[in-house]
Amino acid sequence: DKIFYDHVVQPVLREDNEIGVRSLSESEDKIKGPFSLMSLFDSITYNKGASITWMLSGFLTEKLFIRALNSYLKEFSFSNANQDDLWTHIQMVVDAQDEVQLPTSVKQIMDSWTCQNGFPVLTLNITTGTISQEQFLNKRNENSSYNNTWIIPISWMRNGSSQPLMWLDKSSKVFPEMQVLESESDWILLNVNLSGYYRVNYDQLNLKRIAHLLQNDPKAIPAVSRFQLIDNVFALTQFGYIQIETALELTKYLAREDELFIWNVVLLNLVPENLESTLKNYEVYPLLKKYLLKRMLPIYHYYAGFIRQNVHALEDDYFAQVYLEKLFATACWLGLQDCLNLSSELYAKWMDNPEDKIPFLIRRTVCCYGVAVGSDKEWNFAWEMYNHTNSTKEDKDILLSAMSCTKESWLLYRYLQYGLSDTLFSSNCTPIIISYVVTKDIGHHIAWDFVTENW
């Protein structure tokens, strides 16, 4: 489920709030007209479709969902069906039992999710117990007003214990059960484990209590919900619902966060894609450095221990395979001395014995910082390895990038010059080399001078 939220739900939530993104199901007239059929094979169909199916399975219970699917697949095997046929079969199963009660028909609930574009954000006020819904749109855009409403299943938890599912079927509703007490330790969490396809905006009081709880006992909130809390507050900041200070309140606990996939969503929001360009922002970089490094140390040292002693133990850790590189690259970029030392050690070991390769999980980062911290000796070794006949395509790309990491400007000039040579590189490498050099802090001007001289 962590992988599902991380790879399916979260990316499509980020995409589904643009103006003009289509709804999940389009009418036949529209498809005959402005839509080409091919455009329907996209992430709205697959990722939003999967997320909404997941939500459906959640409020039906898996047992009923599978029972309904069985009957649907039996009836329509070897023929065609449309979405209403699926809702009919689910309705039949719901009608035949009395454990799960729905507020209205399956078709009405599901049409609100498949026939409208976008998705809702729920705003909770814990003093009054009121929840209201609106379409999640950029508040900074003047013309963004829609009056879509959804029929929303709300899974929730109070002070760590799960509560019965609630439904919000109009724009706003009071839930007396969600009024909280004066006590600091009385808090509410909605959409537990991202079971519904929507975002949640909590009032200041509840957010303060959740932030406090995370600092004292992060495990009181399930991992997927922690992931979602952080992803939510940054999305709400970006879209003008809340201030960045509020979002950062929720990240104060991170020194106690040991889940890589949660760290990844933090770095995605706080650390820009193009690391070097932020160095120019002299106001932000030192603050980010101080704020993040202090919190990254525990998880960094945990994984650095494996890299030094037993890297094979990480082969079964899926998130280490996918996200460890980002964590290490950020630590080195923020100047963490241990990260720079580790890169030098591993790179030196590889130079001593080229058969003894750098662990693949962090090879890109280690090669870059091995060259950056080293001299022309390290650079020349990368060059030699690049020209090695048995280097894989991926290794070659890592080395092309690493050679642009040097801090010696004369090496960068030489590298760019090599890039022009037909004998050393194929011509399609020239733009790649220039683009790697240009993203580095000292490479920026060097690459520009080089391009203008050799235009």
C-alpha positions in Angstrom: 0.0 0.0 0.0 2.9 2.4 0.7 4.1 1.9 -2.9 0.5 2.4 -4.2 0.1 5.8 -2.5 3.6 6.9 -3.4 3.6 5.9 -7.1 -0.1 6.1 -8.0 -2.3 8.3 -5.7 0.1 11.1 -4.8 1.4 11.8 -8.4 -2.1 12.0 -9.9 -3.4 14.3 -7.1 -0.6 16.6 -8.1 -1.7 16.5 -11.7 -5.5 16.5 -11.3 -5.9 20.0 -10.0 -4.8 21.9 -13.2 -7.6 23.8 -14.9 -8.7 21.9 -18.0 -7.8 18.4 -16.8 -10.6 16.1 -18.0 -12.9 14.0 -15.8 -12.3 10.3 -15.5 -15.2 9.4 -17.7 -16.0 11.3 -20.8 -19.3 11.2 -22.7 -19.4 9.6 -26.1 -20.1 12.9 -27.8 -17.0 14.5 -26.4 -14.8 11.5 -27.5 -16.2 11.7 -31.0 -15.5 15.4 -31.0 -12.5 17.1 -29.4 -11.0 14.1 -27.7 -8.9 11.7 -29.7 -9.2 8.1 -28.3 -5.5 7.9 -27.7 -5.6 10.8 -25.2 -7.8 8.7 -22.9 -4.8 6.3 -22.3 -3.3 8.6 -19.7 -2.6 8.9 -15.9 -6.2 10.2 -15.3 -7.5 6.9 -16.6 -5.0 4.7 -15.0 -3.9 6.4 -11.8 -7.0 8.3 -10.9 -9.1 5.3 -12.0 -7.0 3.1 -9.7 -7.2 5.6 -6.8 -11.0 5.8 -7.1 -11.4 2.0 -7.3 -9.2 1.8 -4.2 -11.6 4.2 -2.4 -14.6 2.2 -3.6 -13.1 -1.1 -2.3 -12.4 0.7 1.0 -15.9 1.8 1.8 -17.5 -1.4 0.4 -15.0 -3.6 2.3 -12.8 -5.8 0.2 -15.0 -8.8 0.7 -18.1 -7.2 -0.9 -15.9 -5.5 -3.6 -14.5 -8.9 -4.7 -17.9 -10.5 -4.6 -19.3 -7.8 -6.9 -16.3 -8.0 -9.3 -16.8 -11.7 -9.6 -20.4 -11.4 -10.6 -19.6 -8.5 -13.0 -16.7 -10.4 -14.7 -18.9 -13.6 -15.1 -21.7 -11.7 -16.7 -19.6 -9.7 -19.1 -16.8 -12.1 -20.0 -16.2 -12.1 -23.7 -18.4 -9.0 -24.2 -18.3 -5.3 -23.6 -19.4 -3.3 -20.6 -19.6 0.3 -19.5 -19.2 1.8 -16.0 -22.9 1.7 -15.2 -22.8 -2.1 -15.6 -20.1 -2.2 -12.9 -22.2 0.0 -10.6 -25.2 -2.2 -11.1 -23.3 -5.4 -10.0 -21.9 -3.6 -7.0 -25.4 -2.3 -6.1 -26.8 -5.9 -6.3 -24.2 -7.1 -3.8 -24.8 -4.1 -1.5 -28.6 -4.7 -1.6 -28.1 -8.4 -0.7 -26.5 -7.7 2.7 -27.0 -5.3 5.6 -23.5 -4.8 7.1 -22.5 -1.9 4.8 -24.9 1.0 4.6 -24.4 3.6 1.8 -26.0 7.1 1.9 -27.3 6.7 -1.6 -27.0 4.5 -4.7 -23.5 3.3 -5.8 -24.1 5.0 -9.2 -24.7 8.4 -7.6 -21.7 8.1 -5.3 -19.4 7.0 -8.1 -20.7 9.4 -10.8 -19.7 12.2 -8.5 -16.1 11.0 -8.8 -16.0 9.8 -12.4 -18.1 12.4 -14.2 -16.7 15.6 -12.6 -13.1 16.8 -13.1 -10.7 17.4 -10.3 -11.2 16.4 -6.6 -12.3 18.0 -3.4 -10.4 19.5 -0.4 -12.2 19.0 2.9 -11.8 21.7 5.6 -12.3 20.6 9.2 -13.0 22.9 12.1 -12.6 20.8 15.3 -14.2 23.4 17.6 -17.5 23.1 15.8 -17.1 19.7 14.2 -17.9 21.2 10.8 -16.5 19.7 7.6 -17.0 21.6 4.3 -15.9 20.7 0.8 -14.8 22.6 -2.3 -12.9 21.8 -5.4 -9.1 21.9 -4.8 -7.9 24.7 -7.1 -5.2 27.3 -7.0 -6.5 30.1 -4.8 -4.1 32.5 -6.5 -6.0 32.2 -9.8 -8.8 34.7 -9.9 -11.1 32.8 -12.1 -11.1 29.5 -10.3 -14.7 29.0 -9.0 -16.5 25.7 -9.4 -19.4 24.5 -7.4 -18.8 20.8 -7.8 -19.7 18.6 -4.8 -18.8 15.0 -4.2 -20.2 12.3 -2.1 -17.3 11.6 0.1 -16.4 8.7 2.4 -14.5 9.9 5.4 -12.4 7.4 7.3 -11.1 9.0 10.5 -9.3 8.5 13.7 -9.5 10.2 17.0 -6.5 10.1 19.4 -5.2 7.1 17.6 -8.3 4.9 17.5 -10.3 4.3 14.3 -13.8 5.6 14.2 -16.8 4.4 12.1 -16.9 5.7 8.5 -18.8 9.0 7.9 -20.2 10.4 4.7 -20.2 14.0 3.5 -22.9 14.3 0.8 -23.3 18.1 0.7 -21.1 21.2 0.6 -21.0 21.4 4.4 -22.1 19.3 7.4 -21.7 19.3 11.2 -20.4 16.0 12.8 -20.8 16.4 16.6 -18.5 13.4 17.1 -15.7 15.5 15.6 -15.9 18.3 18.2 -12.8 18.0 20.4 -12.0 18.8 24.0 -9.8 21.4 25.5 -7.1 18.8 26.1 -3.9 19.0 24.1 -4.0 15.3 23.5 -7.4 15.3 21.7 -6.8 15.3 17.9 -8.5 14.2 14.8 -7.1 12.7 11.6 -9.2 12.4 8.4 -8.8 10.2 5.4 -6.7 7.7 7.3 -4.1 6.0 5.1 -5.2 8.0 2.1 -8.2 5.8 1.6 -10.2 8.6 -0.2 -9.2 10.6 -3.3 -9.1 14.1 -1.7 -7.0 16.5 0.4 -7.7 17.7 3.9 -7.2 21.2 5.3 -7.2 21.2 9.1 -7.7 24.2 11.3 -4.7 25.7 13.2 -5.7 24.1 16.5 -5.8 20.5 15.1 -2.6 21.0 13.1 -0.8 22.3 16.2 -1.9 19.2 18.1 -0.9 16.8 15.3 2.5 18.6 15.0 2.9 18.2 18.8 2.0 14.6 18.7 4.5 13.9 15.8 7.3 15.4 17.9 6.4 13.2 20.9 5.4 10.0 19.2 5.4 9.9 15.4 4.4 6.2 15.3 1.0 7.2 16.8 0.1 8.2 13.2 0.3 5.4 10.6 3.2 5.9 8.1 1.0 6.5 5.1 -0.9 9.1 7.0 2.3 10.9 7.9 3.3 10.8 4.2 -0.1 12.3 3.4 0.0 15.0 6.1 3.3 16.3 4.7 2.3 16.0 1.1 -1.0 17.8 1.9 0.4 20.7 3.8 2.9 21.5 1.0 0.2 21.2 -1.7 -2.1 23.5 0.4 0.8 26.0 0.7 1.5 25.9 -3.0 -2.2 26.6 -3.8 -2.6 29.4 -1.4 -4.7 27.7 1.3 -2.2 28.0 4.1 1.2 29.7 4.9 4.5 27.9 4.5 5.2 28.4 8.2 2.2 26.1 8.9 3.6 23.4 6.7 7.0 23.6 8.3 5.5 23.2 11.7 4.6 19.6 10.6 8.2 18.9 9.6 9.8 19.8 12.9 9.5 16.1 14.0 11.6 14.8 11.1 14.6 13.8 13.2 12.4 10.9 14.4 11.2 9.9 10.9 12.7 6.6 9.8 10.6 6.0 6.6 12.5 6.8 3.4 9.3 7.3 1.3 8.2 10.0 3.7 11.6 11.6 3.6 11.4 11.6 -0.2 8.1 13.6 -0.2 9.8 16.1 2.2 12.8 16.5 -0.1 10.5 16.7 -3.1 8.8 19.7 -1.5 11.8 21.4 0.2 14.7 20.7 -2.1 14.5 21.9 -5.7 15.1 19.6 -8.6 18.0 21.6 -9.8 20.2 21.7 -6.7 22.8 24.0 -7.9 20.5 26.8 -8.9 19.4 27.2 -5.2 23.0 28.0 -4.2 22.4 31.3 -5.9 19.6 32.0 -3.5 21.9 33.0 -0.6 18.9 33.7 1.7 17.3 30.3 1.5 20.3 27.9 1.2 21.8 28.5 4.7 18.4 28.3 6.3 17.6 25.1 4.5 21.0 23.7 5.4 20.6 24.3 9.1 17.0 23.2 9.2 17.3 20.0 7.2 20.7 18.7 8.2 19.9 18.6 11.9 16.8 16.5 11.0 18.4 14.3 8.4 21.3 13.0 10.5 19.6 10.0 12.1 18.2 8.5 8.9 21.4 9.4 7.0 23.6 7.6 9.6 21.3 4.6 9.6 21.7 4.0 5.9 25.4 5.1 5.8 26.0 2.3 8.3 24.6 -0.2 5.7 26.6 1.3 2.9 29.8 0.9 4.9 29.2 -2.5 6.4 26.6 -4.5 4.6 25.1 -2.9 1.5 23.6 -6.2 0.4 21.2 -6.0 3.3 19.4 -3.2 1.4 18.6 -5.4 -1.6 15.2 -6.2 -0.2 14.5 -2.6 0.9 12.3 -1.3 -2.0 12.4 2.3 -0.9 16.1 2.3 -0.4 16.5 1.1 -4.0 14.3 3.9 -5.2 15.0 6.9 -2.9 18.3 6.4 -1.1 20.2 8.3 -3.8 18.0 11.4 -3.3 18.7 11.4 0.5 22.5 11.0 0.0 22.6 13.6 -2.8 20.8 16.1 -0.5 23.1 15.4 2.4 26.3 15.9 0.3 24.8 19.0 -1.3 24.1 20.5 2.1 27.8 19.9 2.9 27.4 17.1 5.4 31.0 16.2 6.1 30.4 12.5 6.6 28.6 12.3 3.2 31.6 13.9 1.5 34.0 11.6 3.3 32.0 8.6 2.4 32.0 9.6 -1.3 35.7 10.1 -1.2 36.3 6.7 0.5 34.1 4.7 -1.9 35.6 6.5 -4.9 39.2 5.9 -3.7 38.4 2.2 -3.2 37.0 2.0 -6.7 40.2 3.7 -8.1 42.3 1.1 -6.2 40.4 -1.7 -7.6 38.1 -0.9 -10.7 36.5 -4.3 -10.3 35.2 -3.3 -6.8 32.3 -1.1 -8.0 30.6 1.6 -6.0 27.2 0.4 -4.7 24.7 1.1 -7.4 22.1 2.6 -5.0 24.3 5.7 -4.5 26.7 5.5 -7.5 25.6 8.7 -9.1 26.1 10.8 -5.9 29.4 9.1 -5.0 30.9 9.6 -8.4 29.9 13.2 -8.5 31.2 14.1 -5.0 34.3 11.8 -5.5 35.2 14.0 -8.4 34.1 17.2 -6.7 36.2 16.7 -3.6 39.2 15.3 -5.6 41.7 16.7 -8.1 42.5 15.9 -11.7 43.6 12.4 -10.6 39.9 11.6 -9.7 38.6 13.3 -12.9 41.1 11.4 -15.1 40.0 8.1 -13.5 36.3 8.9 -14.4 37.4 9.7 -17.9 39.3 6.4 -18.2 36.3 4.4 -16.8 34.0 6.2 -19.2 36.1 5.0 -22.1 36.3 1.5 -20.8 34.8 -0.9 -23.3 32.6 -2.8 -20.8 31.0 0.2 -19.2 27.2 0.0 -19.4 25.1 2.7 -20.9 23.9 3.7 -17.4 27.4 3.8 -16.0 28.5 6.0 -18.9 25.7 8.4 -18.2 26.6 8.6 -14.5 30.3 9.3 -15.4 29.3 11.9 -18.0 27.4 13.7 -15.2 30.2 13.1 -12.6 32.9 14.7 -14.7 30.9 18.0 -14.7 31.0 18.0 -10.8 34.7 19.1 -10.6 35.4 22.3 -8.7 38.5 23.0 -10.9 37.5 25.4 -13.7 40.4 24.3 -16.0 39.0 20.7 -15.9 35.6 22.0 -16.9 37.1 23.9 -19.9 39.0 20.8 -20.9 35.8 18.6 -20.5 33.8 21.0 -22.7 36.6 21.0 -25.3 36.7 17.1 -25.3 32.9 17.3 -25.9 33.5 19.0 -29.2 35.9 16.4 -30.4 34.5 13.8 -32.9 37.1 11.3 -32.0 36.4 11.3 -28.2 32.6 11.5 -28.3 29.8 10.9 -30.6 28.3 14.3 -31.6 25.1 13.6 -29.6 27.1 13.8 -26.4 28.0 17.5 -26.9 24.6 18.9 -25.8 24.5 16.5 -22.9 28.0 17.6 -21.6 27.1 21.2 -21.9 23.8 20.7 -20.1 25.5 18.9 -17.2 28.2 21.6 -16.9 25.7 24.5 -17.0 23.7 23.2 -14.0 26.8 23.3 -11.8 27.5 26.5 -9.8 31.0 27.2 -11.2 30.1 25.6 -14.6 27.3 28.0 -15.4 29.5 30.9 -16.7 32.1 28.5 -18.1 29.5 26.8 -20.2 28.1 30.0 -21.4 31.5 31.4 -22.4 32.3 28.1 -24.2 29.0 28.1 -26.1 29.5 31.7 -27.3 33.1 31.1 -28.3 32.3 27.9 -30.2 28.9 28.8 -31.6 
